[in-house]
Amino acid sequence: MLQRCRRRARKQGVDVVVYHQRMEALDLPRRYRAIFLAGPTFNLLPDDSIALAALHRIRNHLAGGGTALVPLFVPSPTPAEQIGRVRTATADDGAELRVSVLSEERSDSARTQTTVLRYERYRDGESTIVDRPWVLHWYTRPEFESLAAAAGLIAVSVLETPGASDLQFHLQAAG
């Protein structure tokens, strides 16, 4: 992802600096007026303690009056008929790409869903197969607002999509 960002920026004549760090250990050289999490990446943090650490780091990197946008969602369980079904696509280099759900475990009490995905790539008689667990951790609105408050952040606005499980929090430093 970072390599793609660099390539696209170079093509457009834009000079960029990118960082690769864990969200809960974020340590950048300055503060920012805006912090934007692309999609619900916050849901990839596996538990509340790591999520709280990430929110503290986000808080520490906000400039005065700055805002952080944190999209969240509650994942739906994978329908039973989708388990084992292979989806295919063709990569730019002609490779056949396949992905399938091997298994899924969900805990509503822990607010986690672990889906084991199989990624396959076939090209010129060679293959690569990787099984990867994809852990999603979700929040209700009050749970996330409480976690944000513990990190010194307040929700200045929350966008809820009617009929969907999406939330977008605009956070600022409290006080």
N, CA and C of each residue as an Amber inpcrd file, in Angstrom:
protein
   525
   0.8240000  -1.1810000   0.0000000   0.0000000   0.0000000   0.0000000
   0.8770000   1.2580000   0.0000000   1.9230000   1.2520000   0.8180000
   2.7990000   2.4210000   0.8640000   3.5730000   2.5710000  -0.4430000
   3.9710000   1.4500000  -1.0370000   4.6730000   1.5130000  -2.3320000
   3.7610000   2.0920000  -3.4050000   2.4790000   1.6840000  -3.3980000
   1.5250000   2.2380000  -4.3670000   1.3620000   3.7410000  -4.1630000
   1.2950000   4.1530000  -2.9100000   1.1710000   5.5810000  -2.6090000
   2.3670000   6.3450000  -3.1680000   3.5580000   5.8300000  -2.9220000
   4.7690000   6.4990000  -3.4310000   4.7640000   6.5800000  -4.9560000
   4.4080000   5.4560000  -5.6250000   4.3840000   5.4270000  -7.1000000
   3.3870000   6.4320000  -7.6470000   2.1790000   6.4470000  -7.0970000
   1.1570000   7.3730000  -7.5840000   1.5700000   8.8210000  -7.3500000
   2.1450000   9.0870000  -6.2050000   2.5940000  10.4470000  -5.9120000
   3.6880000  10.8680000  -6.8900000   4.6370000   9.9560000  -7.1430000
   5.7190000  10.2540000  -8.0880000   5.1510000  10.5760000  -9.4690000
   4.1820000   9.7670000  -9.9240000   3.5700000   9.9880000 -11.2420000
   2.9010000  11.3510000 -11.3210000   2.3730000  11.8330000 -10.2050000
   1.6860000  13.1190000 -10.1790000   2.6100000  14.2700000  -9.7870000
   3.8870000  13.9610000  -9.5990000   4.8510000  14.9970000  -9.2530000
   4.7100000  15.5130000  -7.8300000   4.1680000  14.6830000  -6.9490000
   3.9630000  15.0850000  -5.5600000   5.0280000  14.4110000  -4.6970000
   5.6450000  15.1900000  -3.8360000   6.6490000  14.6590000  -2.9120000
   5.9410000  14.2670000  -1.6150000   6.0080000  12.9870000  -1.2410000
   5.3210000  12.5160000  -0.0390000   6.3030000  11.8640000   0.9230000
   5.9400000  11.9290000   2.1870000   6.6440000  11.1910000   3.2330000
   5.6080000  10.2560000   3.8330000   5.9120000   8.9700000   3.8460000
   4.9860000   7.9960000   4.4090000   5.6690000   7.2760000   5.5650000
   4.8730000   6.8230000   6.5050000   5.3760000   6.1220000   7.6770000
   4.6720000   4.7770000   7.7940000   5.3890000   3.8080000   8.2910000
   4.8120000   2.4820000   8.5410000   5.0110000   2.1800000  10.0230000
   3.9240000   2.2930000  10.7820000   3.9760000   2.0690000  12.2240000
   2.6720000   1.4370000  12.6830000   2.7400000   0.7620000  13.8010000
   1.5110000   0.2460000  14.4120000   0.7540000   1.4340000  15.0010000
  -0.5550000   1.4230000  14.8550000  -1.3710000   2.5480000  15.3150000
  -1.2110000   2.7970000  16.8130000  -1.1220000   1.7410000  17.6010000
  -1.0240000   1.8920000  19.0480000   0.3550000   2.3510000  19.5120000
   1.3260000   2.3850000  18.5820000   2.6750000   2.8500000  18.9060000
   3.0520000   4.0740000  18.0720000   2.0630000   4.7290000  17.4870000
   2.2800000   5.8590000  16.5940000   3.2260000   6.8810000  17.2170000
   4.2870000   7.2120000  16.4860000   5.2720000   8.1810000  16.9660000
   5.8030000   8.9430000  15.7630000   5.1210000  10.0260000  15.4200000
   5.4780000  10.8270000  14.2600000   6.1630000  12.1120000  14.7090000
   6.8870000  12.7770000  13.8060000   7.6890000  13.9320000  14.2160000
   6.9150000  15.2330000  14.4180000   5.6010000  15.2210000  14.2180000
   4.8470000  16.4650000  14.3850000   3.3940000  16.1550000  14.7260000
   2.6160000  17.2320000  14.9140000   1.1760000  17.1100000  15.1660000
   0.4290000  17.5250000  13.8980000  -0.8250000  17.0900000  13.8040000
  -1.5900000  17.2850000  12.5800000  -2.9570000  17.8870000  12.8750000
  -3.4530000  18.7120000  11.9460000  -4.7920000  19.2960000  12.0720000
  -5.8600000  18.2690000  11.7250000  -5.4900000  17.2600000  10.9460000
  -6.4470000  16.2210000  10.5710000  -5.7580000  14.8650000  10.5590000
  -6.4050000  13.9010000  11.1500000  -5.9680000  12.5090000  11.1030000
  -7.1480000  11.7210000  10.5710000  -6.9150000  10.9670000   9.5290000
  -7.9790000  10.2220000   8.8630000  -7.5900000   8.7550000   8.7920000
  -8.4470000   7.9060000   9.3240000  -8.2360000   6.4690000   9.2040000
  -8.9900000   5.9960000   7.9720000  -8.2750000   5.3910000   7.0520000
  -8.8800000   4.9380000   5.7960000  -9.7710000   3.7340000   6.0600000
 -11.0560000   3.9270000   5.8270000 -11.9940000   2.8430000   6.0790000
 -11.9770000   2.4630000   7.5470000 -12.6400000   1.3900000   7.8800000
 -12.7170000   1.0020000   9.2930000 -11.4770000   0.2290000   9.7720000
 -10.2880000   0.7890000   9.5240000  -9.0490000   0.1310000   9.9500000
  -8.9710000   0.0080000  11.4730000  -9.6620000   0.8850000  12.1780000
  -9.6630000   0.8050000  13.6420000 -10.2460000  -0.5230000  14.1120000
 -11.1800000  -1.0880000  13.3330000 -11.7730000  -2.3880000  13.6590000
 -10.7530000  -3.5230000  13.6230000  -9.5830000  -3.2960000  13.0570000
  -8.5450000  -4.3300000  12.9920000  -7.7450000  -4.4260000  14.2910000
  -7.9140000  -3.4670000  15.1950000  -7.2390000  -3.5470000  16.4870000
  -7.9670000  -4.6140000  17.3110000  -7.2420000  -5.6140000  17.8300000
  -7.9010000  -6.8250000  18.3300000  -8.6210000  -6.7290000  19.6730000
  -8.3370000  -5.6800000  20.4710000  -9.0140000  -5.6040000  21.7700000
  -9.0450000  -4.1630000  22.2710000  -9.7760000  -3.9530000  23.3620000
  -9.9700000  -2.6050000  23.8960000  -8.6820000  -1.9630000  24.3910000
  -7.7710000  -2.7410000  24.9630000  -6.5410000  -2.1340000  25.4960000
  -5.6610000  -1.5940000  24.3680000  -5.5590000  -2.3260000  23.2820000
  -4.7670000  -1.8400000  22.1390000  -5.4880000  -0.6660000  21.4830000
  -6.8160000  -0.7400000  21.3960000  -7.5900000   0.3650000  20.8340000
  -7.4140000   1.6340000  21.6630000  -7.4230000   1.4940000  22.9840000
  -7.2230000   2.6510000  23.8580000  -5.8310000   3.2460000  23.6530000
  -4.8230000   2.3980000  23.5510000  -3.4580000   2.8870000  23.2950000
  -3.4060000   3.6480000  21.9690000  -4.0790000   3.1380000  20.9380000
  -4.1080000   3.8230000  19.6440000  -4.7920000   5.1790000  19.7550000
  -5.8920000   5.2480000  20.4810000  -6.5790000   6.5280000  20.6610000
  -5.7160000   7.5300000  21.4220000  -4.9590000   7.0580000  22.4000000
  -4.0110000   7.9520000  23.1030000  -2.9880000   8.5080000  22.1180000
  -2.4550000   7.6520000  21.2450000  -1.4420000   8.0920000  20.2740000
  -2.0570000   9.0800000  19.2760000  -3.2940000   8.8050000  18.8490000
  -3.9710000   9.7360000  17.9470000  -4.1390000  11.0830000  18.6510000
  -4.5810000  11.0510000  19.9060000  -4.7590000  12.2810000  20.6930000
  -3.4510000  13.0600000  20.7760000  -2.3560000  12.3600000  21.0160000
  -1.0480000  13.0100000  21.1440000  -0.5590000  13.6320000  19.8410000
  -1.1110000  13.2020000  18.7150000  -0.6600000  13.7190000  17.4180000
  -1.6130000  14.7550000  16.8120000  -2.6660000  15.1060000  17.5350000
  -3.5740000  16.1460000  17.0460000  -3.0590000  17.5270000  17.4410000
  -3.0140000  18.4190000  16.4660000  -2.6890000  19.8120000  16.7600000
  -3.9030000  20.4520000  17.4320000  -3.7050000  21.5990000  18.0550000
  -4.8150000  22.3030000  18.6920000  -5.9690000  22.5080000  17.7150000
  -7.1540000  22.1150000  18.0990000  -8.3240000  22.2360000  17.2320000
  -8.4020000  21.1780000  16.1470000  -7.4370000  20.2770000  16.1090000
  -7.4140000  19.2370000  15.0860000  -8.4970000  18.1950000  15.2900000
  -8.8170000  17.4940000  14.2290000  -9.8770000  16.5020000  14.2360000
  -9.3710000  15.1830000  13.6860000  -9.8220000  14.0870000  14.3040000
  -9.5320000  12.7470000  13.7920000 -10.8460000  12.1300000  13.3140000
 -10.8240000  11.5380000  12.1380000 -11.9910000  10.8420000  11.6020000
 -11.7420000   9.3430000  11.7550000 -12.6190000   8.6810000  12.5080000
 -12.4840000   7.2550000  12.7740000 -13.7580000   6.5330000  12.3300000
 -13.7340000   5.8990000  11.1480000 -14.8880000   5.1030000  10.7200000
 -14.8820000   3.7330000  11.4060000 -16.0510000   3.2600000  11.7800000
 -16.2080000   1.9570000  12.4170000 -17.3910000   1.2350000  11.7950000
 -17.4380000  -0.0790000  11.9760000 -18.6070000  -0.8380000  11.5600000
 -18.7160000  -2.0980000  12.3900000 -19.8920000  -2.6630000  12.4130000
 -20.1210000  -3.9530000  13.0530000 -20.2300000  -4.9730000  11.9210000
 -19.3150000  -5.9420000  11.8620000 -19.3540000  -6.9040000  10.7520000
 -20.5380000  -7.8500000  10.8790000 -21.0470000  -8.2460000   9.7440000
 -22.0920000  -9.2650000   9.7130000 -21.4270000 -10.6300000   9.6400000
 -22.0360000 -11.6370000  10.2480000 -21.4780000 -12.9870000  10.0970000
 -21.5290000 -13.4130000   8.6350000 -20.5430000 -14.1830000   8.2240000
 -20.5390000 -14.7230000   6.8680000 -21.6290000 -15.7880000   6.7690000
 -22.5150000 -15.6830000   5.7780000 -23.5440000 -16.7110000   5.6160000
 -22.9160000 -18.0930000   5.4110000 -23.5400000 -19.1120000   5.9890000
 -23.0010000 -20.4770000   5.9260000 -22.7070000 -20.9180000   4.4970000
 -23.5580000 -20.5270000   3.5410000 -23.3380000 -20.9550000   2.1530000
 -22.1280000 -20.2930000   1.4980000 -21.5760000 -19.2560000   2.1390000
 -20.3790000 -18.5930000   1.6180000 -19.0810000 -19.2430000   2.1060000
 -19.1650000 -20.0090000   3.1990000 -17.9730000 -20.6800000   3.7280000
 -17.5070000 -21.6960000   2.6800000 -16.2620000 -21.5840000   2.2810000
 -15.6970000 -22.5040000   1.2900000 -15.8760000 -22.0710000  -0.1470000
 -16.7410000 -21.1000000  -0.4170000 -16.9500000 -20.6360000  -1.7960000
 -15.7290000 -19.8310000  -2.2510000 -15.2340000 -20.1600000  -3.4230000
 -14.0380000 -19.5080000  -3.9660000 -14.4560000 -18.3850000  -4.8990000
 -13.8800000 -17.2090000  -4.6790000 -14.0620000 -16.0810000  -5.5910000
 -12.7610000 -15.8890000  -6.3510000 -12.8490000 -15.5790000  -7.6370000
 -11.6480000 -15.4550000  -8.4620000 -11.5980000 -14.0920000  -9.1390000
 -10.3900000 -13.6990000  -9.4610000 -10.1350000 -12.4710000 -10.2130000
  -8.8210000 -12.6730000 -10.9560000  -8.5490000 -11.8010000 -11.9010000
  -7.2960000 -11.8610000 -12.6430000  -6.4790000 -10.6210000 -12.3230000
  -5.2330000 -10.8330000 -11.9440000  -4.3320000  -9.7190000 -11.6290000
  -3.8430000  -9.0700000 -12.9190000  -3.2760000  -7.8710000 -12.7980000
  -2.7510000  -7.1570000 -13.9650000  -1.7040000  -7.9700000 -14.7160000
  -0.9540000  -8.8160000 -13.9990000   0.0900000  -9.6190000 -14.6410000
  -0.4380000 -10.9480000 -15.1910000  -1.7670000 -11.1290000 -15.1510000
  -2.3700000 -12.3430000 -15.6830000  -2.5350000 -13.4680000 -14.6880000
  -2.0490000 -13.3000000 -13.4890000  -2.1800000 -14.3480000 -12.4760000
  -3.6380000 -14.5090000 -12.0810000  -4.0170000 -15.7490000 -11.7970000
  -5.3520000 -16.0080000 -11.2720000  -5.2990000 -15.8670000  -9.7620000
  -6.1720000 -15.0460000  -9.2190000  -6.2420000 -14.8120000  -7.7820000
  -7.5250000 -15.4460000  -7.2660000  -7.4210000 -16.1220000  -6.1320000
  -8.5880000 -16.7440000  -5.5110000  -8.6110000 -16.3820000  -4.0320000
  -9.8070000 -16.2220000  -3.5150000  -9.9700000 -16.0090000  -2.0770000
 -11.2050000 -16.7780000  -1.6320000 -11.1150000 -17.3710000  -0.4440000
 -12.2560000 -18.0940000   0.1100000 -12.2220000 -18.0040000   1.6260000
 -13.4070000 -18.0880000   2.2320000 -13.5400000 -18.1290000   3.6830000
 -13.4690000 -19.5980000   4.0900000 -12.4870000 -19.9300000   4.9440000
 -12.3520000 -21.3100000   5.4150000 -13.1940000 -21.5760000   6.6550000
 -13.2190000 -20.5850000   7.5660000 -13.9840000 -20.7470000   8.8070000
 -14.2140000 -19.3790000   9.4250000 -15.1170000 -19.3570000  10.4130000
 -15.3910000 -18.0950000  11.0950000 -15.8780000 -18.3790000  12.5070000
 -15.3640000 -17.6050000  13.4490000 -15.8100000 -17.6620000  14.8410000
 -16.2050000 -16.2480000  15.2470000 -17.3150000 -16.1490000  15.9560000
 -17.8180000 -14.8430000  16.3710000 -18.1390000 -14.8950000  17.8580000
 -17.7340000 -13.8390000  18.5640000 -18.0630000 -13.7100000  19.9780000
 -18.7030000 -12.3440000  20.1880000 -20.0150000 -12.3420000  20.3890000
 -20.7020000 -11.0750000  20.6320000 -20.2770000 -10.4650000  21.9650000
 -19.9530000 -11.2960000  22.9660000 -19.5400000 -10.7620000  24.2680000
 -18.1660000 -10.0890000  24.1820000 -17.2440000 -10.6480000  23.3960000
 -15.9160000 -10.0340000  23.2220000 -15.9270000  -9.0100000  22.0850000
 -17.0340000  -8.9610000  21.3180000 -17.1790000  -8.0810000  20.1660000
 -16.0810000  -8.3440000  19.1330000 -15.8590000  -9.6390000  18.8530000
 -14.8560000 -10.0080000  17.8510000 -15.4200000 -11.0340000  16.8770000
 -14.8780000 -10.9670000  15.6800000 -15.1930000 -11.9610000  14.6590000
 -13.8720000 -12.3170000  13.9900000 -13.5230000 -13.6000000  14.0000000
 -12.2880000 -14.0680000  13.3760000 -12.6570000 -14.9220000  12.1770000
 -12.2880000 -14.4500000  11.0160000 -12.5480000 -15.1420000   9.7630000
 -11.2120000 -15.6150000   9.2120000 -11.0930000 -16.9100000   8.9330000
  -9.8710000 -17.4360000   8.3240000 -10.0830000 -17.4350000   6.8130000
  -9.2340000 -16.6700000   6.1250000  -9.3040000 -16.5320000   4.6750000
  -8.1490000 -17.2870000   4.0230000  -8.4220000 -17.8820000   2.8870000
  -7.3630000 -18.5070000   2.0780000  -7.1750000 -17.6470000   0.8310000
  -5.9250000 -17.2000000   0.6430000  -5.5500000 -16.4260000  -0.5350000
  -4.6860000 -17.3230000  -1.4230000  -5.0380000 -17.3910000  -2.7060000
  -4.2910000 -18.2180000  -3.6430000  -3.9070000 -17.3890000  -4.8670000
  -2.7290000 -17.6640000  -5.3840000  -2.2430000 -16.9820000  -6.5910000
  -1.6160000 -18.0370000  -7.4890000  -2.0800000 -18.1020000  -8.7450000
  -1.5840000 -19.0760000  -9.7080000  -1.1220000 -18.3430000 -10.9600000
   0.1320000 -18.6380000 -11.3730000   0.6610000 -18.0210000 -12.5910000
   1.8210000 -18.8530000 -13.0980000   1.7840000 -19.1520000 -14.3780000
   2.8720000 -19.8720000 -15.0470000   3.2540000 -21.1500000 -14.3200000
   2.2680000 -21.9140000 -13.8720000   2.5270000 -23.1920000 -13.2130000
   3.0000000 -23.0830000 -11.7700000   3.1070000 -21.8680000 -11.2530000
   3.5220000 -21.6730000  -9.8660000   2.3240000 -21.2130000  -9.0440000
   2.3380000 -21.5870000  -7.7840000   1.2230000 -21.1850000  -6.9280000
   1.7240000 -20.7520000  -5.5570000   0.9590000 -19.8780000  -4.9730000
   1.1800000 -19.4370000  -3.6030000  -0.1630000 -19.5320000  -2.8960000
  -0.1700000 -20.1800000  -1.7340000  -1.3960000 -20.3030000  -0.9500000
  -1.0850000 -19.8590000   0.4700000  -1.8780000 -18.9100000   0.9620000
  -1.6890000 -18.3830000   2.3100000  -3.0300000 -18.3720000   3.0240000
  -3.0730000 -18.9620000   4.2170000  -4.2550000 -18.8900000   5.0770000
  -3.9860000 -17.8240000   6.1270000  -4.9450000 -16.8980000   6.2860000
  -4.7220000 -15.7690000   7.1890000  -5.9740000 -15.4870000   8.0140000
  -5.8250000 -15.4140000   9.3350000  -6.9720000 -15.0090000  10.1530000
  -7.1710000 -13.4990000  10.0480000  -8.3960000 -13.0990000   9.9410000
  -8.7630000 -11.6900000   9.8610000  -9.6590000 -11.4160000  11.0550000
  -9.1060000 -10.7340000  12.0610000  -9.8270000 -10.4630000  13.3030000
 -10.4210000  -9.0600000  13.2340000 -11.7150000  -8.9700000  13.4590000
 -12.3950000  -7.6840000  13.5310000 -12.9590000  -7.5140000  14.9350000
 -12.7700000  -6.3270000  15.4780000 -13.2530000  -5.9910000  16.8190000
 -14.1410000  -4.7680000  16.6590000 -15.3500000  -4.8310000  17.1890000
 -16.2840000  -3.7350000  16.9560000 -16.7510000  -3.0950000  18.2560000
 -17.4190000  -1.9480000  18.0690000 -17.9000000  -1.1350000  19.1900000
 -19.3060000  -0.6540000  18.9050000 -20.0870000  -0.5220000  19.9600000
 -21.3220000   0.2420000  19.8650000 -20.9290000   1.7130000  20.0140000
 -21.8220000   2.5960000  19.6970000 -21.5260000   4.0180000  19.8360000
 -21.1420000   4.3760000  21.2690000 -21.9280000   3.9700000  22.2980000
 -21.5320000   4.3370000  23.6690000 -20.1830000   3.7240000  24.0810000
 -19.8990000   2.5100000  23.6430000 -18.6160000   1.8780000  24.0040000
 -17.4450000   2.6480000  23.4140000 -17.5710000   3.0670000  22.1520000
 -16.4780000   3.8000000  21.5340000 -16.3430000   5.1920000  22.1360000
 -17.4470000   5.8650000  22.4060000 -17.3740000   7.1910000  23.0100000
 -16.7030000   7.1280000  24.3780000 -16.9720000   6.0760000  25.1360000
 -16.3440000   5.8900000  26.4460000 -14.8400000   5.6510000  26.2980000
 -14.4660000   4.8260000  25.3330000 -13.0480000   4.5470000  25.0800000
 -12.3260000   5.8250000  24.6450000 -12.9530000   6.5840000  23.7520000
 -12.3600000   7.8380000  23.2900000 -12.1800000   8.8120000  24.4530000
 -13.1890000   8.9030000  25.3190000 -13.0980000   9.7980000  26.4790000
 -11.9470000   9.4000000  27.3890000 -11.7220000   8.1040000  27.5650000
 -10.6060000   7.6210000  28.3900000  -9.2610000   8.0210000  27.7950000
  -9.2340000   8.2810000  26.4900000  -7.9990000   8.7140000  25.8180000
  -7.9170000  10.2330000  25.7040000  -8.8800000  10.9540000  26.2850000
  -8.8520000  12.4190000  26.2260000  -9.4470000  12.9810000  24.9490000
 -10.3530000  12.2370000  24.3240000 -10.9940000  12.6730000  23.0890000
 -12.5060000  12.7380000  23.2810000 -13.1370000  13.6640000  22.5500000
 -14.5950000  13.7270000  22.5660000 -15.0910000  13.6350000  21.1230000
 -16.2630000  13.0530000  20.9770000 -16.8970000  12.9800000  19.6630000
 -17.6220000  14.2960000  19.4180000 -17.1250000  15.0980000  18.4890000
 -17.7880000  16.3590000  18.1660000 -18.9360000  16.1300000  17.1980000
 -18.8820000  15.0100000  16.4750000 -20.0180000  14.5970000  15.6590000
 -19.8840000  13.1120000  15.3540000 -21.0150000  12.4890000  15.1300000
 -21.0540000  11.0730000  14.7770000 -22.0530000  10.9240000  13.6370000
 -21.5960000  10.3630000  12.5410000 -22.4670000  10.1070000  11.4060000
 -22.8680000   8.6390000  11.4460000 -24.1600000   8.3960000  11.5680000
 -24.6890000   7.0330000  11.5630000 -25.4570000   6.8320000  10.2690000
 -25.1800000   5.7440000   9.5920000 -25.8870000   5.4250000   8.3600000
 -27.1640000   4.6740000   8.7230000 -28.3400000   5.2430000   8.4340000
 -29.5890000   4.5580000   8.7880000 -29.6710000   3.1710000   8.1410000
 -30.0440000   2.1840000   8.9550000 -30.1860000   0.8260000   8.4610000
 -28.8820000   0.0890000   8.2420000 -27.7760000   0.7110000   8.5740000
 -26.4710000   0.0710000   8.3950000 -25.7560000   0.0280000   9.7380000
 -24.6470000  -0.6590000   9.7620000 -23.8850000  -0.7810000  11.0080000
 -22.6310000   0.0900000  10.9750000 -22.6610000   1.1700000  10.1940000
 -21.5190000   2.0690000  10.0460000 -21.6520000   3.2690000  10.9780000
 -20.5210000   3.6760000  11.5440000 -20.4310000   4.8990000  12.3380000
 -19.1710000   5.6370000  11.9030000 -19.2440000   6.9600000  11.8120000
 -18.0510000   7.7630000  11.5610000 -17.9410000   8.7930000  12.6740000
 -16.8740000   8.6700000  13.4540000 -16.6510000   9.5720000  14.5780000
 -15.6800000  10.6690000  14.1670000 -16.0490000  11.9150000  14.4440000
 -15.1290000  13.0410000  14.3320000 -14.7260000  13.3740000  15.7570000
 -13.4460000  13.1650000  16.0600000 -12.9410000  13.3240000  17.4130000
 -12.0290000  14.5300000  17.5210000 -12.0970000  15.1930000  18.6670000
 -11.1650000  16.2660000  19.0000000 -10.6850000  16.0500000  20.4160000
  -9.5720000  16.6960000  20.7460000  -9.0510000  16.6090000  22.1040000
 -10.0510000  17.2460000  23.0670000 -10.2910000  16.5840000  24.1720000
 -11.1980000  17.1030000  25.1980000 -10.5360000  18.2840000  25.9000000
 -11.3570000  19.2360000  26.3060000 -10.8840000  20.3650000  27.0970000
  -9.9370000  21.1760000  26.3650000
